[in-house]
């Protein structure tokens, strides 16, 4: 009967990511943290006037 060698490697437990959250890595020029305010049937965030015409990315954090 052939003998089987046991592997000395042990599996590392995999980190279980939170199902509700994802990680983003963003490079940019400035960041402002604000609360979205109600505006009719939607939400609104006011940004500085010097941001007009620039591209922005909005990420919900909670």
Biopython code that builds the backbone (N, CA, C, O; Angstrom):
import numpy as np
from Bio.PDB.StructureBuilder import StructureBuilder

atoms = [
    (1, "UNK", "N", (0.843, -1.179, 0.000)),
    (1, "UNK", "CA", (0.000, 0.000, 0.000)),
    (1, "UNK", "C", (0.887, 1.241, 0.000)),
    (1, "UNK", "O", (1.750, 1.372, 0.868)),
    (2, "UNK", "N", (0.695, 2.154, -0.953)),
    (2, "UNK", "CA", (1.504, 3.371, -0.976)),
    (2, "UNK", "C", (1.138, 4.274, 0.194)),
    (2, "UNK", "O", (-0.024, 4.385, 0.584)),
    (3, "UNK", "N", (2.152, 4.905, 0.733)),
    (3, "UNK", "CA", (1.896, 5.830, 1.839)),
    (3, "UNK", "C", (1.775, 7.240, 1.278)),
    (3, "UNK", "O", (2.534, 7.646, 0.398)),
    (4, "UNK", "N", (0.821, 7.963, 1.800)),
    (4, "UNK", "CA", (0.596, 9.344, 1.351)),
    (4, "UNK", "C", (1.255, 10.294, 2.331)),
    (4, "UNK", "O", (1.143, 10.131, 3.546)),
    (5, "UNK", "N", (1.946, 11.289, 1.789)),
    (5, "UNK", "CA", (2.561, 12.304, 2.638)),
    (5, "UNK", "C", (1.547, 13.384, 2.937)),
    (5, "UNK", "O", (0.810, 13.837, 2.060)),
    (6, "UNK", "N", (1.527, 13.782, 4.181)),
    (6, "UNK", "CA", (0.656, 14.898, 4.543)),
    (6, "UNK", "C", (1.349, 16.195, 4.180)),
    (6, "UNK", "O", (2.539, 16.365, 4.442)),
    (7, "UNK", "N", (0.627, 17.083, 3.594)),
    (7, "UNK", "CA", (1.195, 18.376, 3.232)),
    (7, "UNK", "C", (1.457, 19.190, 4.496)),
    (7, "UNK", "O", (0.599, 19.287, 5.373)),
    (8, "UNK", "N", (2.647, 19.771, 4.577)),
    (8, "UNK", "CA", (2.969, 20.597, 5.737)),
    (8, "UNK", "C", (2.395, 21.999, 5.601)),
    (8, "UNK", "O", (2.385, 22.770, 6.561)),
    (9, "UNK", "N", (1.922, 22.320, 4.418)),
    (9, "UNK", "CA", (1.308, 23.638, 4.217)),
    (9, "UNK", "C", (-0.048, 23.678, 4.895)),
    (9, "UNK", "O", (-0.834, 22.735, 4.811)),
    (10, "UNK", "N", (-0.299, 24.764, 5.555)),
    (10, "UNK", "CA", (-1.622, 24.948, 6.138)),
    (10, "UNK", "C", (-2.293, 26.100, 5.418)),
    (10, "UNK", "O", (-1.657, 27.098, 5.081)),
    (11, "UNK", "N", (-3.550, 25.953, 5.193)),
    (11, "UNK", "CA", (-4.289, 27.013, 4.513)),
    (11, "UNK", "C", (-4.500, 28.185, 5.460)),
    (11, "UNK", "O", (-4.908, 28.016, 6.609)),
    (12, "UNK", "N", (-4.214, 29.364, 4.952)),
    (12, "UNK", "CA", (-4.472, 30.558, 5.744)),
    (12, "UNK", "C", (-5.961, 30.877, 5.637)),
    (12, "UNK", "O", (-6.548, 30.751, 4.563)),
    (13, "UNK", "N", (-6.568, 31.286, 6.741)),
    (13, "UNK", "CA", (-7.982, 31.647, 6.650)),
    (13, "UNK", "C", (-8.138, 32.889, 5.776)),
    (13, "UNK", "O", (-7.443, 33.889, 5.954)),
    (14, "UNK", "N", (-9.060, 32.800, 4.836)),
    (14, "UNK", "CA", (-9.286, 33.921, 3.933)),
    (14, "UNK", "C", (-10.102, 34.995, 4.646)),
    (14, "UNK", "O", (-11.047, 34.698, 5.375)),
    (15, "UNK", "N", (-9.721, 36.233, 4.422)),
    (15, "UNK", "CA", (-10.472, 37.346, 5.007)),
    (15, "UNK", "C", (-11.819, 37.429, 4.309)),
    (15, "UNK", "O", (-11.888, 37.479, 3.081)),
    (16, "UNK", "N", (-12.867, 37.443, 5.078)),
    (16, "UNK", "CA", (-14.211, 37.527, 4.502)),
    (16, "UNK", "C", (-14.592, 38.993, 4.372)),
    (16, "UNK", "O", (-14.756, 39.678, 5.382)),
    (17, "UNK", "N", (-14.735, 39.488, 3.146)),
    (17, "UNK", "CA", (-15.111, 40.890, 2.988)),
    (17, "UNK", "C", (-16.551, 41.120, 3.434)),
    (17, "UNK", "O", (-17.408, 40.246, 3.305)),
    (18, "UNK", "N", (-16.792, 42.306, 3.957)),
    (18, "UNK", "CA", (-18.139, 42.681, 4.344)),
    (18, "UNK", "C", (-18.987, 42.753, 3.083)),
    (18, "UNK", "O", (-18.605, 43.428, 2.127)),
    (19, "UNK", "N", (-20.115, 42.081, 3.059)),
    (19, "UNK", "CA", (-20.953, 42.028, 1.863)),
    (19, "UNK", "C", (-21.531, 43.385, 1.491)),
    (19, "UNK", "O", (-21.896, 43.604, 0.336)),
    (20, "UNK", "N", (-21.620, 44.292, 2.445)),
    (20, "UNK", "CA", (-22.245, 45.584, 2.185)),
    (20, "UNK", "C", (-21.249, 46.657, 1.782)),
    (20, "UNK", "O", (-21.669, 47.733, 1.354)),
    (21, "UNK", "N", (-19.968, 46.418, 1.897)),
    (21, "UNK", "CA", (-18.974, 47.453, 1.632)),
    (21, "UNK", "C", (-17.959, 46.975, 0.620)),
    (21, "UNK", "O", (-17.643, 45.787, 0.544)),
    (22, "UNK", "N", (-17.454, 47.915, -0.157)),
    (22, "UNK", "CA", (-16.377, 47.637, -1.098)),
    (22, "UNK", "C", (-15.282, 48.667, -0.869)),
    (22, "UNK", "O", (-15.526, 49.718, -0.276)),
    (23, "UNK", "N", (-14.082, 48.370, -1.336)),
    (23, "UNK", "CA", (-12.960, 49.284, -1.133)),
    (23, "UNK", "C", (-12.656, 49.984, -2.448)),
    (23, "UNK", "O", (-12.574, 49.345, -3.497)),
    (24, "UNK", "N", (-12.490, 51.307, -2.383)),
    (24, "UNK", "CA", (-12.116, 52.106, -3.531)),
    (24, "UNK", "C", (-10.777, 52.770, -3.246)),
    (24, "UNK", "O", (-10.528, 53.212, -2.124)),
    (25, "UNK", "N", (-9.935, 52.842, -4.229)),
    (25, "UNK", "CA", (-8.685, 53.578, -4.102)),
    (25, "UNK", "C", (-8.729, 54.662, -5.171)),
    (25, "UNK", "O", (-8.787, 54.369, -6.366)),
    (26, "UNK", "N", (-8.699, 55.920, -4.728)),
    (26, "UNK", "CA", (-8.894, 57.051, -5.631)),
    (26, "UNK", "C", (-7.753, 58.040, -5.464)),
    (26, "UNK", "O", (-7.330, 58.332, -4.346)),
    (27, "UNK", "N", (-7.264, 58.546, -6.568)),
    (27, "UNK", "CA", (-6.256, 59.589, -6.549)),
    (27, "UNK", "C", (-6.922, 60.865, -7.040)),
    (27, "UNK", "O", (-7.624, 60.845, -8.051)),
    (28, "UNK", "N", (-6.715, 61.959, -6.346)),
    (28, "UNK", "CA", (-7.360, 63.194, -6.747)),
    (28, "UNK", "C", (-6.638, 64.412, -6.218)),
    (28, "UNK", "O", (-5.526, 64.324, -5.698)),
    (29, "UNK", "N", (-7.283, 65.533, -6.358)),
    (29, "UNK", "CA", (-6.720, 66.824, -5.975)),
    (29, "UNK", "C", (-7.206, 67.288, -4.599)),
    (29, "UNK", "O", (-6.413, 67.776, -3.794)),
    (30, "UNK", "N", (-8.479, 67.141, -4.336)),
    (30, "UNK", "CA", (-9.081, 67.609, -3.078)),
    (30, "UNK", "C", (-10.174, 66.650, -2.659)),
    (30, "UNK", "O", (-10.692, 65.883, -3.471)),
    (31, "UNK", "N", (-10.523, 66.699, -1.374)),
    (31, "UNK", "CA", (-11.642, 65.918, -0.882)),
    (31, "UNK", "C", (-12.445, 66.766, 0.097)),
    (31, "UNK", "O", (-11.881, 67.467, 0.937)),
    (32, "UNK", "N", (-13.745, 66.693, -0.023)),
    (32, "UNK", "CA", (-14.650, 67.371, 0.914)),
    (32, "UNK", "C", (-15.636, 66.319, 1.396)),
    (32, "UNK", "O", (-16.168, 65.551, 0.595)),
    (33, "UNK", "N", (-15.878, 66.279, 2.683)),
    (33, "UNK", "CA", (-16.862, 65.361, 3.233)),
    (33, "UNK", "C", (-18.083, 66.169, 3.641)),
    (33, "UNK", "O", (-17.992, 67.073, 4.472)),
    (34, "UNK", "N", (-19.225, 65.839, 3.052)),
    (34, "UNK", "CA", (-20.461, 66.578, 3.327)),
    (34, "UNK", "C", (-21.621, 65.618, 3.481)),
    (34, "UNK", "O", (-21.534, 64.454, 3.090)),
    (35, "UNK", "N", (-22.703, 66.108, 4.051)),
    (35, "UNK", "CA", (-23.934, 65.347, 4.190)),
    (35, "UNK", "C", (-24.881, 65.752, 3.065)),
    (35, "UNK", "O", (-25.034, 66.938, 2.771)),
    (36, "UNK", "N", (-25.515, 64.763, 2.440)),
    (36, "UNK", "CA", (-26.469, 65.034, 1.365)),
    (36, "UNK", "C", (-27.746, 65.565, 1.988)),
    (36, "UNK", "O", (-28.240, 65.023, 2.977)),
    (37, "UNK", "N", (-28.280, 66.637, 1.399)),
    (37, "UNK", "CA", (-29.506, 67.253, 1.912)),
    (37, "UNK", "C", (-30.648, 66.998, 0.935)),
    (37, "UNK", "O", (-30.440, 66.865, -0.271)),
    (38, "UNK", "N", (-31.850, 66.933, 1.479)),
    (38, "UNK", "CA", (-33.039, 66.705, 0.671)),
    (38, "UNK", "C", (-33.288, 67.882, -0.251)),
    (38, "UNK", "O", (-33.167, 69.038, 0.155)),
    (39, "UNK", "N", (-33.638, 67.581, -1.501)),
    (39, "UNK", "CA", (-33.949, 68.607, -2.486)),
    (39, "UNK", "C", (-35.054, 68.063, -3.390)),
    (39, "UNK", "O", (-34.778, 67.403, -4.392)),
    (40, "UNK", "N", (-36.296, 68.345, -3.031)),
    (40, "UNK", "CA", (-37.424, 67.800, -3.795)),
    (40, "UNK", "C", (-37.497, 66.296, -3.621)),
    (40, "UNK", "O", (-37.615, 65.794, -2.502)),
    (41, "UNK", "N", (-37.425, 65.570, -4.747)),
    (41, "UNK", "CA", (-37.472, 64.102, -4.704)),
    (41, "UNK", "C", (-36.084, 63.477, -4.799)),
    (41, "UNK", "O", (-35.961, 62.286, -5.084)),
    (42, "UNK", "N", (-35.053, 64.260, -4.565)),
    (42, "UNK", "CA", (-33.689, 63.735, -4.663)),
    (42, "UNK", "C", (-32.809, 64.358, -3.588)),
    (42, "UNK", "O", (-33.303, 65.049, -2.697)),
    (43, "UNK", "N", (-31.517, 64.115, -3.672)),
    (43, "UNK", "CA", (-30.574, 64.680, -2.718)),
    (43, "UNK", "C", (-29.652, 65.662, -3.413)),
    (43, "UNK", "O", (-29.504, 65.639, -4.635)),
    (44, "UNK", "N", (-29.034, 66.527, -2.619)),
    (44, "UNK", "CA", (-28.158, 67.549, -3.180)),
    (44, "UNK", "C", (-26.945, 67.754, -2.287)),
    (44, "UNK", "O", (-27.042, 67.723, -1.060)),
    (45, "UNK", "N", (-25.805, 67.963, -2.926)),
    (45, "UNK", "CA", (-24.573, 68.309, -2.230)),
    (45, "UNK", "C", (-24.012, 69.545, -2.913)),
    (45, "UNK", "O", (-23.814, 69.549, -4.128)),
    (46, "UNK", "N", (-23.759, 70.583, -2.145)),
    (46, "UNK", "CA", (-23.167, 71.795, -2.707)),
    (46, "UNK", "C", (-21.653, 71.690, -2.660)),
    (46, "UNK", "O", (-21.078, 71.308, -1.641)),
    (47, "UNK", "N", (-21.019, 72.030, -3.761)),
    (47, "UNK", "CA", (-19.569, 71.995, -3.865)),
    (47, "UNK", "C", (-19.043, 73.392, -4.139)),
    (47, "UNK", "O", (-19.804, 74.258, -4.570)),
    (48, "UNK", "N", (-17.767, 73.631, -3.900)),
    (48, "UNK", "CA", (-17.202, 74.961, -4.106)),
    (48, "UNK", "C", (-17.318, 75.406, -5.573)),
    (48, "UNK", "O", (-17.237, 74.577, -6.480)),
    (49, "UNK", "N", (-17.503, 76.683, -5.801)),
    (49, "UNK", "CA", (-17.664, 77.169, -7.183)),
    (49, "UNK", "C", (-16.439, 76.923, -8.058)),
    (49, "UNK", "O", (-16.570, 76.815, -9.277)),
    (50, "UNK", "N", (-15.258, 76.832, -7.461)),
    (50, "UNK", "CA", (-14.076, 76.571, -8.291)),
    (50, "UNK", "C", (-14.027, 75.114, -8.774)),
    (50, "UNK", "O", (-13.146, 74.767, -9.561)),
    (51, "UNK", "N", (-14.942, 74.265, -8.328)),
    (51, "UNK", "CA", (-15.034, 72.895, -8.814)),
    (51, "UNK", "C", (-15.904, 72.799, -10.069)),
    (51, "UNK", "O", (-15.918, 71.764, -10.735)),
    (52, "UNK", "N", (-16.622, 73.861, -10.391)),
    (52, "UNK", "CA", (-17.512, 73.851, -11.566)),
    (52, "UNK", "C", (-16.680, 73.572, -12.812)),
    (52, "UNK", "O", (-15.631, 74.181, -13.020)),
    (53, "UNK", "N", (-17.156, 72.651, -13.632)),
    (53, "UNK", "CA", (-16.458, 72.279, -14.852)),
    (53, "UNK", "C", (-15.441, 71.161, -14.675)),
    (53, "UNK", "O", (-14.867, 70.688, -15.656)),
    (54, "UNK", "N", (-15.212, 70.734, -13.441)),
    (54, "UNK", "CA", (-14.265, 69.644, -13.171)),
    (54, "UNK", "C", (-15.031, 68.339, -12.978)),
    (54, "UNK", "O", (-16.219, 68.350, -12.658)),
    (55, "UNK", "N", (-14.346, 67.218, -13.175)),
    (55, "UNK", "CA", (-14.941, 65.899, -12.933)),
    (55, "UNK", "C", (-14.825, 65.569, -11.456)),
    (55, "UNK", "O", (-13.781, 65.793, -10.842)),
    (56, "UNK", "N", (-15.897, 65.035, -10.887)),
    (56, "UNK", "CA", (-15.894, 64.626, -9.488)),
    (56, "UNK", "C", (-16.433, 63.202, -9.398)),
    (56, "UNK", "O", (-17.108, 62.727, -10.311)),
    (57, "UNK", "N", (-16.129, 62.523, -8.286)),
    (57, "UNK", "CA", (-16.667, 61.197, -8.004)),
    (57, "UNK", "C", (-17.289, 61.252, -6.621)),
    (57, "UNK", "O", (-16.684, 61.765, -5.680)),
    (58, "UNK", "N", (-18.481, 60.730, -6.504)),
    (58, "UNK", "CA", (-19.195, 60.726, -5.231)),
    (58, "UNK", "C", (-19.264, 59.278, -4.766)),
    (58, "UNK", "O", (-19.673, 58.394, -5.519)),
    (59, "UNK", "N", (-18.860, 59.038, -3.511)),
    (59, "UNK", "CA", (-18.901, 57.688, -2.929)),
    (59, "UNK", "C", (-19.696, 57.761, -1.638)),
    (59, "UNK", "O", (-19.376, 58.546, -0.746)),
    (60, "UNK", "N", (-20.736, 56.940, -1.542)),
    (60, "UNK", "CA", (-21.517, 56.880, -0.308)),
    (60, "UNK", "C", (-20.745, 56.031, 0.695)),
    (60, "UNK", "O", (-20.368, 54.897, 0.399)),
    (61, "UNK", "N", (-20.514, 56.580, 1.872)),
    (61, "UNK", "CA", (-19.688, 55.876, 2.862)),
    (61, "UNK", "C", (-20.484, 55.300, 4.022)),
    (61, "UNK", "O", (-19.909, 54.603, 4.858)),
    (62, "UNK", "N", (-21.766, 55.560, 4.106)),
    (62, "UNK", "CA", (-22.570, 54.908, 5.151)),
    (62, "UNK", "C", (-23.962, 54.611, 4.649)),
    (62, "UNK", "O", (-24.780, 54.064, 5.388)),
]
sb = StructureBuilder()
sb.init_structure("model")
sb.init_model(0)
sb.init_chain("A")
sb.init_seg("    ")
for serial, (resi, resn, name, xyz) in enumerate(atoms, 1):
    if name == "N":
        sb.init_residue(resn, " ", resi, " ")
    sb.init_atom(name, np.array(xyz, "f"), 0.0, 1.0, " ", f" {name:<3s}", serial, name[0])
structure = sb.get_structure()
